Amino acid sequence: DDKCVSHELSNVSRSQLDVLRMVAMGHSNHEIAAQRGTTVRAVEHLVKRAFNAAGVDADAPGNARVIAARQFISVAGMPFGK
């Protein structure tokens, strides 16, 4: 949350951070869309932008959602919430 601190999540917007939190909680794009009251397609775009802002390469070997979740947890701690 502190923009003066340099870490992987310092370039993400509030919406992107919220989506990364939900990804870290294990929610699917469908679940995120339902919670946010939006379409799955909108969530897919937001997840992609969040990954880009956080420096997660969605095309790299491995699971981008797991990498993003690990980044979120390492910076923000275990997510709690909705």
N, C-alpha and C positions, 0 to 999 in steps of 0.2 A: 504494500500500500504506500510506502514511503518512496516517492520518486527520486529522492536523493541517494538512495541505496542502489548499488549496481548489482543486479542479479538477472537471471533468465527471464523473470516475469516483470521487470521494470518497464518494459515497452508495451505491455498489453493494456487494453482499455478495461473499464469496469465490466462491461458486458462479456468481453473475452475472458476475464478473470472468473466471472461467475460460471461461464461454460466450462472452463478448465477445472473449477471446483467440482462441478457435476460429473465431469469425465473422471476425475480422481475418485469420486464416490462410486464409480462403476455404472453410471447411468448410460443408457443407449441414446442415440440421437432421437428416437421416438419418445423416450421418457423425458428428455430435455425439452423437446418441442411441446409436449403436454404441460410441463411445469411452467414454461415461459409463455404459453399461449400463442405459439407461432407454428409455422409449418416445419416439417422435417427438412425440407430443402433450405429454408432460411438457417436452420441450425447447422446443416452441413457446411454452408458458406461461413458461418460464424466460427465453427470449429476449425475450418481450414485457415481463416485469418488469425485465429488465436494461436494455432500451431506455428504459423509463419512469424508472428510477433514474438513468440516465446523461443524461436530458433529451433523448433522441432521439424525435422525433415520428414514429411509424410511418405516420401519415396525411399528413404533409407531402409536398410535391412532391420528387421525387428518390427514391433508393433508401436506405431506412433502414439496411440492412446495410452499405452503403458509408459512410454517415455515421458509424455506430457504429464501423466499422473505422478510419476516419480519426481519430476521437476517441481510440480505444485507442492507436493508433500515436503520436499526438501526445503523449500522457501517459506511456505505458509503453515506447515504442519498438517496433521490429519484433518481433513475437512469434516465439518459438522453442518447440519442444516436440513433443508427440505428434503 
